Amino acid sequence: MQHLTKQVCVRLRPNLLGLLKHVTQARGEDISSFIRRALLKELAELSFLSQEERKALGLGGKLAPDRAANEDDLVSKGEKQQVEVSPF
């Protein structure tokens, strides 16, 4: 596992923070883990993660058809950037 060395501050509405605390407490996880997973899922949906990483996040290994076509366009233009991340 990679060491977490960078910190990001986020401002939230009080009701959103309350909901976040409620959900993470019910799941038995901390807020940071929840936010990291949500970020990874968003990056996966934007096609920045590998099929294996998508599968580990419970999103399946395959890209959605509309995303796959978009990814092919990016690869052919040489614009796609693979981001190496650890799921947690």
C-alpha positions, -999 to 999 in steps of 0.1 A, spaced: 0 0 0 12 34 -8 18 59 19 -7 87 20 13 119 20 -9 146 6 -38 162 22 -68 180 6 -93 201 24 -129 202 12 -157 224 22 -192 208 26 -226 220 34 -236 210 70 -263 187 58 -240 169 34 -214 164 61 -241 151 84 -252 125 58 -215 116 51 -209 110 88 -241 89 91 -233 67 61 -196 61 71 -206 54 107 -232 28 95 -206 12 73 -179 12 100 -154 32 79 -138 66 82 -147 96 61 -114 96 43 -118 61 31 -153 68 18 -141 99 -1 -110 81 -15 -133 53 -28 -158 79 -43 -130 97 -60 -116 64 -75 -151 54 -87 -154 88 -105 -120 84 -121 -130 49 -132 -162 63 -148 -141 88 -166 -119 59 -179 -87 69 -161 -84 35 -143 -76 1 -157 -102 -26 -161 -87 -45 -132 -90 -14 -109 -126 -9 -121 -134 -44 -112 -118 -40 -77 -141 -10 -72 -172 -32 -81 -177 -15 -114 -169 -45 -136 -139 -48 -158 -155 -35 -190 -162 1 -199 -197 13 -207 -202 13 -245 -203 51 -248 -172 54 -226 -153 27 -246 -159 46 -278 -148 78 -262 -117 61 -249 -108 47 -283 -110 83 -297 -86 95 -270 -62 67 -275 -61 73 -313 -53 110 -306 -27 101 -280 -45 120 -253 -54 93 -228 -34 93 -197 -32 62 -174 -32 71 -138 -17 47 -113 -36 46 -80 -42 23 -52 -79 15 -45 -74 25 -8 
